[in-house]
Amino acid sequence: MGDDRRARANAGERSRGLDRARPGSPPAGRLDRWLWAARWYKTRSQAAQAIAGGKIRVNGERPKRARVIGIGDEVRVRKGPIEFHVVVRALSENRGPATTARTLYQETPTSLAARALLALQLKSQPQVTYTGKGRPTKKDRRAIERFEGRDSAE
């Protein structure tokens, strides 16, 4: 009776895609944990929010946070105006130093070229700067009122 229950549980794992993490199969791990370990996000909850917000794509699909990823999967990470296209090279369950995290993925050459072009475009755009000082002082307000012809003595 115990063997029958175990066989049904294993069949359920296979149907959910969890059999990739078994010995003898290619290594696999959770997407949110990999993004955190690869230092794309500071916390796993930030990684999960990015996944839920549609900022992450795996092999062209919009995943869920517990999506099982493996070596060779293509991950697209959007951070602001920049989109990174990376290929998973290694998996890690632990967050390590940045040099180790950099070995977990490899950015595609087209992504590097697109980022360089975007950086050049952003650099060539005029910078928007605010020259005002915020709320006017009482003295400035009185000067503005005098200039506009609205004296407060009326």
MDTraj code that builds the backbone (N, CA, C; nanometers):
import mdtraj as md
import numpy as np

residues = "MET GLY ASP ASP ARG ARG ALA ARG ALA ASN ALA GLY GLU ARG SER ARG GLY LEU ASP ARG ALA ARG PRO GLY SER PRO PRO ALA GLY ARG LEU ASP ARG TRP LEU TRP ALA ALA ARG TRP TYR LYS THR ARG SER GLN ALA ALA GLN ALA ILE ALA GLY GLY LYS ILE ARG VAL ASN GLY GLU ARG PRO LYS ARG ALA ARG VAL ILE GLY ILE GLY ASP GLU VAL ARG VAL ARG LYS GLY PRO ILE GLU PHE HIS VAL VAL VAL ARG ALA LEU SER GLU ASN ARG GLY PRO ALA THR THR ALA ARG THR LEU TYR GLN GLU THR PRO THR SER LEU ALA ALA ARG ALA LEU LEU ALA LEU GLN LEU LYS SER GLN PRO GLN VAL THR TYR THR GLY LYS GLY ARG PRO THR LYS LYS ASP ARG ARG ALA ILE GLU ARG PHE GLU GLY ARG ASP SER ALA GLU".split()
xyz = np.array([
    [0.0822, -0.1189, 0.0000],
    [0.0000, 0.0000, 0.0000],
    [0.0868, 0.1257, 0.0000],
    [0.1997, 0.1243, 0.0726],
    [0.2897, 0.2381, 0.0761],
    [0.3566, 0.2617, -0.0575],
    [0.3873, 0.1520, -0.1309],
    [0.4505, 0.1669, -0.2620],
    [0.3558, 0.2324, -0.3613],
    [0.2271, 0.1974, -0.3522],
    [0.1280, 0.2545, -0.4425],
    [0.1167, 0.4056, -0.4197],
    [0.1177, 0.4472, -0.2934],
    [0.1086, 0.5891, -0.2608],
    [0.2338, 0.6631, -0.3099],
    [0.3495, 0.6025, -0.2943],
    [0.4747, 0.6625, -0.3381],
    [0.4763, 0.6771, -0.4903],
    [0.4272, 0.5763, -0.5619],
    [0.4239, 0.5823, -0.7078],
    [0.3326, 0.6953, -0.7560],
    [0.2174, 0.7137, -0.6886],
    [0.1275, 0.8225, -0.7263],
    [0.1915, 0.9589, -0.6977],
    [0.2643, 0.9698, -0.5876],
    [0.3305, 1.0960, -0.5544],
    [0.4385, 1.1269, -0.6579],
    [0.5156, 1.0271, -0.6999],
    [0.6185, 1.0482, -0.8011],
    [0.5567, 1.0870, -0.9347],
    [0.4435, 1.0293, -0.9687],
    [0.3751, 1.0643, -1.0930],
    [0.3294, 1.2099, -1.0875],
    [0.2837, 1.2550, -0.9721],
    [0.2433, 1.3952, -0.9565],
    [0.3599, 1.4893, -0.9730],
    [0.4770, 1.4502, -0.9218],
    [0.5956, 1.5339, -0.9380],
    [0.6344, 1.5440, -1.0845],
    [0.6258, 1.4329, -1.1571],
    [0.6617, 1.4357, -1.2992],
    [0.5670, 1.5255, -1.3768],
    [0.4386, 1.5242, -1.3425],
    [0.3422, 1.6058, -1.4154],
    [0.3625, 1.7542, -1.3874],
    [0.4185, 1.7882, -1.2722],
    [0.4436, 1.9289, -1.2394],
    [0.5817, 1.9735, -1.2846],
    [0.6608, 1.8864, -1.3453],
    [0.7922, 1.9253, -1.3939],
    [0.8997, 1.9199, -1.2889],
    [0.8742, 1.8555, -1.1749],
    [0.9732, 1.8509, -1.0683],
    [1.0710, 1.7357, -1.0841],
    [1.0519, 1.6510, -1.1848],
    [1.1412, 1.5377, -1.2022],
    [1.2758, 1.5804, -1.2592],
    [1.2901, 1.7051, -1.3071],
    [1.4183, 1.7506, -1.3613],
    [1.5242, 1.7611, -1.2529],
    [1.4820, 1.7727, -1.1266],
    [1.5772, 1.7900, -1.0178],
    [1.6227, 1.6569, -0.9591],
    [1.5844, 1.5457, -1.0181],
    [1.6228, 1.4136, -0.9677],
    [1.7654, 1.3808, -1.0101],
    [1.8317, 1.2918, -0.9356],
    [1.9657, 1.2507, -0.9772],
    [1.9606, 1.1835, -1.1144],
    [2.0614, 1.2128, -1.1960],
    [2.0666, 1.1566, -1.3295],
    [2.0016, 1.2444, -1.4341],
    [1.9223, 1.3431, -1.3911],
    [1.8618, 1.4359, -1.4861],
    [1.9414, 1.5663, -1.4821],
    [1.9244, 1.6517, -1.5825],
    [1.9989, 1.7778, -1.5813],
    [1.9657, 1.8584, -1.4560],
    [2.0609, 1.9326, -1.4003],
    [2.0324, 2.0116, -1.2804],
    [1.9303, 2.1204, -1.3104],
    [1.8481, 2.1502, -1.2106],
    [1.7437, 2.2509, -1.2266],
    [1.7224, 2.3211, -1.0933],
    [1.6630, 2.4402, -1.0981],
    [1.6362, 2.5156, -0.9762],
    [1.5241, 2.6145, -0.9994],
    [1.4766, 2.6741, -0.8913],
    [1.3690, 2.7729, -0.8991],
    [1.4198, 2.9026, -0.9594],
    [1.3346, 2.9666, -1.0389],
    [1.3720, 3.0906, -1.1056],
    [1.3999, 3.2025, -1.0066],
    [1.3128, 3.2220, -0.9078],
    [1.3330, 3.3330, -0.8139],
    [1.4619, 3.3157, -0.7336],
    [1.4927, 3.1933, -0.6981],
    [1.6152, 3.1677, -0.6230],
    [1.7381, 3.1907, -0.7098],
    [1.7309, 3.1514, -0.8373],
    [1.8448, 3.1722, -0.9279],
    [1.8686, 3.3206, -0.9519],
    [1.7607, 3.3991, -0.9716],
    [1.7763, 3.5435, -0.9918],
    [1.8409, 3.6094, -0.8702],
    [1.8051, 3.5616, -0.7529],
    [1.8631, 3.6140, -0.6288],
    [2.0097, 3.5725, -0.6169],
    [2.0398, 3.4451, -0.6466],
    [2.1772, 3.3955, -0.6354],
    [2.2685, 3.4597, -0.7399],
    [2.2135, 3.4915, -0.8572],
    [2.2921, 3.5536, -0.9635],
    [2.3029, 3.7054, -0.9446],
    [2.2499, 3.7533, -0.8340],
    [2.2574, 3.8939, -0.7948],
    [2.1874, 3.9892, -0.8902],
    [2.0780, 3.9440, -0.9505],
    [1.9959, 4.0356, -1.0287],
    [1.9088, 4.1182, -0.9354],
    [1.8727, 4.0603, -0.8204],
    [1.7894, 4.1291, -0.7212],
    [1.8470, 4.1044, -0.5835],
    [1.8278, 4.2003, -0.4925],
    [1.8859, 4.1894, -0.3583],
    [1.8142, 4.0884, -0.2706],
    [1.6837, 4.0708, -0.2924],
    [1.6082, 3.9755, -0.2108],
    [1.5267, 3.8856, -0.3028],
    [1.4882, 3.7703, -0.2504],
    [1.4039, 3.6800, -0.3288],
    [1.2652, 3.7396, -0.3492],
    [1.2177, 3.8181, -0.2531],
    [1.0860, 3.8789, -0.2709],
    [1.0893, 3.9837, -0.3819],
    [1.1997, 4.0562, -0.3974],
    [1.2122, 4.1495, -0.5095],
    [1.2150, 4.0739, -0.6417],
    [1.2824, 3.9606, -0.6436],
    [1.2845, 3.8772, -0.7644],
    [1.1440, 3.8282, -0.7963],
    [1.0703, 3.7874, -0.6942],
    [0.9335, 3.7395, -0.7150],
    [0.8432, 3.8518, -0.7662],
    [0.8615, 3.9738, -0.7153],
    [0.7822, 4.0873, -0.7629],
    [0.8131, 4.1177, -0.9087],
    [0.9399, 4.1077, -0.9465],
    [0.9784, 4.1318, -1.0857],
    [0.9170, 4.0258, -1.1770],
    [0.9151, 3.9016, -1.1309],
    [0.8561, 3.7938, -1.2099],
    [0.7057, 3.8169, -1.2252],
    [0.6398, 3.8504, -1.1153],
    [0.4954, 3.8745, -1.1191],
    [0.4614, 3.9974, -1.2022],
    [0.5518, 4.0945, -1.2062],
    [0.5291, 4.2171, -1.2819],
    [0.5607, 4.2056, -1.4295],
    [0.6047, 4.0881, -1.4748],
    [0.6325, 4.0686, -1.6161],
    [0.7679, 4.1191, -1.6606],
    [0.8584, 4.1446, -1.5677],
    [0.9917, 4.1943, -1.6026],
    [1.0876, 4.0823, -1.6436],
    [1.0476, 3.9580, -1.6220],
    [1.1321, 3.8419, -1.6494],
    [1.0624, 3.7527, -1.7515],
    [1.1390, 3.7038, -1.8471],
    [1.0896, 3.6059, -1.9446],
    [1.1897, 3.4916, -1.9505],
    [1.1391, 3.3695, -1.9583],
    [1.2237, 3.2515, -1.9712],
    [1.1848, 3.1812, -2.1000],
    [1.2796, 3.1699, -2.1911],
    [1.2560, 3.1076, -2.3216],
    [1.1347, 3.1680, -2.3917],
    [1.1187, 3.3001, -2.3780],
    [1.0105, 3.3704, -2.4450],
    [0.8765, 3.3639, -2.3755],
    [0.8651, 3.2954, -2.2632],
    [0.7386, 3.2815, -2.1919],
    [0.7426, 3.3607, -2.0619],
    [0.6250, 3.4025, -2.0176],
    [0.6145, 3.4703, -1.8888],
    [0.6002, 3.3637, -1.7805],
    [0.7006, 3.3498, -1.6927],
    [0.6993, 3.2411, -1.5945],
    [0.6336, 3.2812, -1.4634],
    [0.6218, 3.1821, -1.3753],
    [0.5852, 3.2052, -1.2363],
    [0.7123, 3.1930, -1.1550],
    [0.7096, 3.2358, -1.0286],
    [0.8317, 3.2418, -0.9488],
    [0.8927, 3.1055, -0.9218],
    [0.8131, 2.9997, -0.9168],
    [0.8641, 2.8663, -0.8874],
    [0.8992, 2.7900, -1.0148],
    [0.9059, 2.8582, -1.1273],
    [0.9391, 2.7936, -1.2541],
    [1.0747, 2.7256, -1.2413],
    [1.0816, 2.6017, -1.2867],
    [1.2064, 2.5262, -1.2824],
    [1.2878, 2.5635, -1.4049],
    [1.4086, 2.6152, -1.3822],
    [1.4968, 2.6495, -1.4936],
    [1.6170, 2.5580, -1.4916],
    [1.6775, 2.5433, -1.6050],
    [1.7942, 2.4578, -1.6169],
    [1.9030, 2.5265, -1.6964],
    [2.0153, 2.4615, -1.7047],
    [2.1286, 2.5155, -1.7786],
    [2.0910, 2.5222, -1.9264],
    [2.1209, 2.6352, -1.9891],
    [2.0901, 2.6547, -2.1302],
    [1.9632, 2.7341, -2.1543],
    [1.8830, 2.7582, -2.0507],
    [1.7617, 2.8380, -2.0670],
    [1.7986, 2.9838, -2.0927],
    [1.7196, 3.0511, -2.1770],
    [1.7408, 3.1926, -2.2045],
    [1.6496, 3.2745, -2.1148],
    [1.7080, 3.3656, -2.0387],
    [1.6331, 3.4500, -1.9457],
    [1.6483, 3.5944, -1.9896],
    [1.5365, 3.6661, -1.9956],
    [1.5381, 3.8088, -2.0276],
    [1.4992, 3.8847, -1.9015],
    [1.5846, 3.9767, -1.8614],
    [1.5622, 4.0558, -1.7406],
    [1.5526, 4.2019, -1.7817],
    [1.4400, 4.2658, -1.7489],
    [1.4231, 4.4080, -1.7803],
    [1.4379, 4.4880, -1.6514],
    [1.5328, 4.5810, -1.6553],
    [1.5546, 4.6727, -1.5430],
    [1.5512, 4.8144, -1.5987],
    [1.4412, 4.8827, -1.5747],
    [1.4240, 5.0171, -1.6298],
    [1.4181, 5.0095, -1.7817],
    [1.4923, 5.0955, -1.8518],
    [1.4887, 5.0907, -1.9983],
    [1.5778, 4.9821, -2.0583],
    [1.6557, 4.9155, -1.9741],
    [1.7543, 4.8186, -2.0224],
    [1.6986, 4.6770, -2.0117],
    [1.7162, 4.5995, -2.1183],
    [1.6762, 4.4592, -2.1173],
    [1.8002, 4.3730, -2.1403],
    [1.8244, 4.2831, -2.0464],
    [1.9385, 4.1917, -2.0542],
    [1.8898, 4.0574, -2.1076],
    [1.9614, 4.0011, -2.2044],
    [1.9341, 3.8669, -2.2548],
    [2.0509, 3.7803, -2.2099],
    [2.0234, 3.6856, -2.1215],
    [2.1305, 3.6015, -2.0682],
    [2.0938, 3.4540, -2.0852],
    [2.1977, 3.3716, -2.0907],
    [2.1809, 3.2271, -2.0982],
    [2.2320, 3.1694, -1.9670],
    [2.1534, 3.0818, -1.9055],
    [2.1911, 3.0208, -1.7781],
    [2.3083, 2.9255, -1.8026],
    [2.4196, 2.9482, -1.7332],
    [2.5388, 2.8642, -1.7466],
    [2.5586, 2.7719, -1.6272],
    [2.5081, 2.8100, -1.5109],
    [2.5210, 2.7289, -1.3897],
    [2.4052, 2.7636, -1.2971],
    [2.3791, 2.6748, -1.2033],
    [2.2726, 2.6956, -1.1061],
    [2.3331, 2.7036, -0.9672],
    [2.2696, 2.7803, -0.8817],
    [2.3164, 2.7926, -0.7444],
    [2.1974, 2.8157, -0.6534],
    [2.2009, 2.7533, -0.5386],
    [2.0974, 2.7727, -0.4378],
    [2.1402, 2.8791, -0.3375],
    [2.2688, 2.9141, -0.3386],
    [2.3230, 3.0081, -0.2404],
    [2.3693, 3.1359, -0.3089],
    [2.3550, 3.2461, -0.2382],
    [2.4022, 3.3753, -0.2881],
    [2.5469, 3.3925, -0.2460],
    [2.6319, 3.4135, -0.3411],
    [2.7737, 3.4271, -0.3123],
    [2.8255, 3.5623, -0.3567],
    [2.9574, 3.5751, -0.3669],
    [3.0148, 3.7022, -0.4120],
    [2.9793, 3.7306, -0.5582],
    [2.9955, 3.8560, -0.5974],
    [2.9579, 3.8979, -0.7321],
    [3.0369, 3.8240, -0.8393],
    [3.1627, 3.7933, -0.8119],
    [3.2437, 3.7225, -0.9116],
    [3.1891, 3.5824, -0.9370],
    [3.1408, 3.5168, -0.8323],
    [3.0805, 3.3842, -0.8474],
    [2.9442, 3.3960, -0.9163],
    [2.8686, 3.4982, -0.8802],
    [2.7363, 3.5173, -0.9391],
    [2.7480, 3.5431, -1.0892],
    [2.8510, 3.6104, -1.1317],
    [2.8709, 3.6422, -1.2742],
    [2.8928, 3.5164, -1.3576],
    [2.9406, 3.4092, -1.2945],
    [2.9638, 3.2842, -1.3677],
    [2.8359, 3.2031, -1.3864],
    [2.7255, 3.2444, -1.3248],
    [2.5999, 3.1709, -1.3364],
    [2.5294, 3.1970, -1.4688],
    [2.5679, 3.3034, -1.5399],
    [2.5023, 3.3375, -1.6656],
    [2.6024, 3.3984, -1.7619],
    [2.5621, 3.4035, -1.8887],
    [2.6428, 3.4681, -1.9914],
    [2.5497, 3.5541, -2.0745],
    [2.5842, 3.6808, -2.0893],
    [2.5009, 3.7715, -2.1677],
    [2.5275, 3.7490, -2.3163],
    [2.4216, 3.7519, -2.3960],
    [2.4358, 3.7272, -2.5390],
    [2.5006, 3.8482, -2.6064],
    [2.5722, 3.8265, -2.7177],
    [2.6361, 3.9390, -2.7885],
    [2.5350, 4.0421, -2.8396],
    [2.4173, 3.9978, -2.8824],
    [2.3173, 4.0945, -2.9286],
    [2.2684, 4.1825, -2.8144],
    [2.2596, 4.1257, -2.6951],
    [2.2188, 4.2030, -2.5786],
    [2.3245, 4.3076, -2.5438],
    [2.4516, 4.2689, -2.5508],
    [2.5596, 4.3642, -2.5238],
    [2.5561, 4.4796, -2.6236],
    [2.5349, 4.4478, -2.7517],
    [2.5296, 4.5516, -2.8549],
    [2.4094, 4.6433, -2.8335],
    [2.2941, 4.5854, -2.7998],
    [2.1741, 4.6658, -2.7765],
    [2.1914, 4.7571, -2.6555],
    [2.2557, 4.7066, -2.5509],
    [2.2793, 4.7902, -2.4318],
    [2.3749, 4.9044, -2.4624],
    [2.4787, 4.8776, -2.5429],
    [2.5732, 4.9831, -2.5802],
    [2.5038, 5.0909, -2.6630],
    [2.4166, 5.0499, -2.7554],
    [2.3423, 5.1453, -2.8370],
    [2.2475, 5.2283, -2.7510],
    [2.1787, 5.1636, -2.6585],
    [2.0873, 5.2351, -2.5698],
    [2.1627, 5.3335, -2.4808],
    [2.2778, 5.2942, -2.4307],
    [2.3592, 5.3844, -2.3476],
    [2.4011, 5.5074, -2.4274],
    [2.4378, 5.4860, -2.5529],
    [2.4762, 5.5980, -2.6386],
    [2.3578, 5.6904, -2.6630],
    [2.2389, 5.6338, -2.6867],
    [2.1191, 5.7151, -2.7080],
    [2.0829, 5.7945, -2.5833],
    [2.0907, 5.7298, -2.4674],
    [2.0572, 5.7999, -2.3432],
    [2.1582, 5.9093, -2.3118],
    [2.2846, 5.8856, -2.3458],
    [2.3879, 5.9852, -2.3194],
    [2.3727, 6.1058, -2.4107],
    [2.3248, 6.0847, -2.5343],
    [2.3122, 6.1940, -2.6299],
    [2.1874, 6.2788, -2.6059],
    [2.0921, 6.2304, -2.5286],
    [1.9717, 6.3077, -2.4990],
    [2.0050, 6.4187, -2.4005],
    [1.9376, 6.5322, -2.4143],
    [1.9635, 6.6403, -2.3181],
    [1.9153, 6.6011, -2.1789],
    [1.9920, 6.6416, -2.0812],
    [1.9568, 6.6120, -1.9432],
    [1.8541, 6.7133, -1.8936],
    [1.7507, 6.6646, -1.8305],
    [1.6479, 6.7508, -1.7750],
    [1.6912, 6.7883, -1.6341],
    [1.7105, 6.9178, -1.6128],
    [1.7505, 6.9648, -1.4805],
    [1.6504, 7.0701, -1.4333],
    [1.6236, 7.0703, -1.3072],
    [1.5316, 7.1656, -1.2471],
    [1.6141, 7.2781, -1.1880],
    [1.5902, 7.3998, -1.2356],
    [1.6695, 7.5138, -1.1890],
    [1.6029, 7.5881, -1.0738],
    [1.4756, 7.5617, -1.0515],
    [1.4060, 7.6289, -0.9426],
    [1.4510, 7.5764, -0.8072],
    [1.4145, 7.6519, -0.7046],
    [1.4572, 7.6134, -0.5708],
    [1.3432, 7.5559, -0.4895],
    [1.2302, 7.5289, -0.5523],
    [1.1176, 7.4765, -0.4772],
    [1.0201, 7.5865, -0.4419],
    [0.9641, 7.5776, -0.3257],
    [0.8641, 7.6735, -0.2809],
    [0.9295, 7.8099, -0.2588],
    [0.8650, 7.9184, -0.3091],
    [0.9263, 8.0507, -0.2899],
    [0.9219, 8.0950, -0.1432],
    [1.0216, 8.1735, -0.1071],
    [1.0237, 8.2275, 0.0288],
    [0.9200, 8.3393, 0.0390],
    [0.9001, 8.3884, 0.1589],
    [0.8025, 8.4947, 0.1793],
    [0.8432, 8.6206, 0.1006],
    [0.9734, 8.6485, 0.0993],
    [1.0243, 8.7648, 0.0262],
    [1.0020, 8.7463, -0.1240],
    [1.0302, 8.6260, -0.1760],
    [1.0089, 8.5979, -0.3176],
    [0.8613, 8.6069, -0.3541],
    [0.7740, 8.5574, -0.2667],
    [0.6310, 8.5617, -0.2940],
    [0.5830, 8.7060, -0.3041],
    [0.6297, 8.7915, -0.2152],
    [0.5903, 8.9323, -0.2201],
    [0.6401, 8.9992, -0.3474],
    [0.7617, 8.9620, -0.3903],
    [0.8152, 9.0184, -0.5149],
    [0.7323, 8.9714, -0.6348],
    [0.6891, 8.8465, -0.6338],
    [0.6057, 8.7930, -0.7424],
    [0.4722, 8.8657, -0.7448],
    [0.4146, 8.8882, -0.6289],
    [0.2860, 8.9580, -0.6221],
    [0.2984, 9.1014, -0.6716],
    [0.4081, 9.1706, -0.6357],
    [0.4300, 9.3065, -0.6847],
    [0.4449, 9.3067, -0.8364],
    [0.5165, 9.2104, -0.8896],
    [0.5399, 9.2010, -1.0332],
    [0.4092, 9.1748, -1.1084],
    [0.3258, 9.0902, -1.0536],
    [0.1996, 9.0566, -1.1193],
    [0.0920, 9.1604, -1.0915],
    [0.1195, 9.2579, -1.0076],
    [0.0241, 9.3644, -0.9813],
    [-0.0793, 9.3251, -0.8760],
    [-0.0492, 9.2244, -0.7975],
    [-0.1442, 9.1824, -0.6919],
    [-0.0826, 9.2163, -0.5559],
    [-0.0813, 9.3395, -0.5213],
    [-0.0255, 9.3763, -0.3923],
    [-0.1142, 9.3221, -0.2810],
    [-0.0507, 9.2789, -0.1738],
    [-0.1260, 9.2232, -0.0630],
    [-0.1926, 9.3325, 0.0217],
    [-0.1632, 9.4607, -0.0077],
    [-0.2198, 9.5722, 0.0691],
    [-0.3628, 9.6028, 0.0255],
    [-0.4092, 9.5428, -0.0824],
    [-0.5444, 9.5738, -0.1326],
    [-0.6521, 9.5304, -0.0420],
])
top = md.Topology()
chain = top.add_chain()
for i, resn in enumerate(residues, 1):
    res = top.add_residue(resn, chain, resSeq=i)
    for name in ("N", "CA", "C"):
        top.add_atom(name, md.element.get_by_symbol(name[0]), res)
traj = md.Trajectory(xyz[None], top)
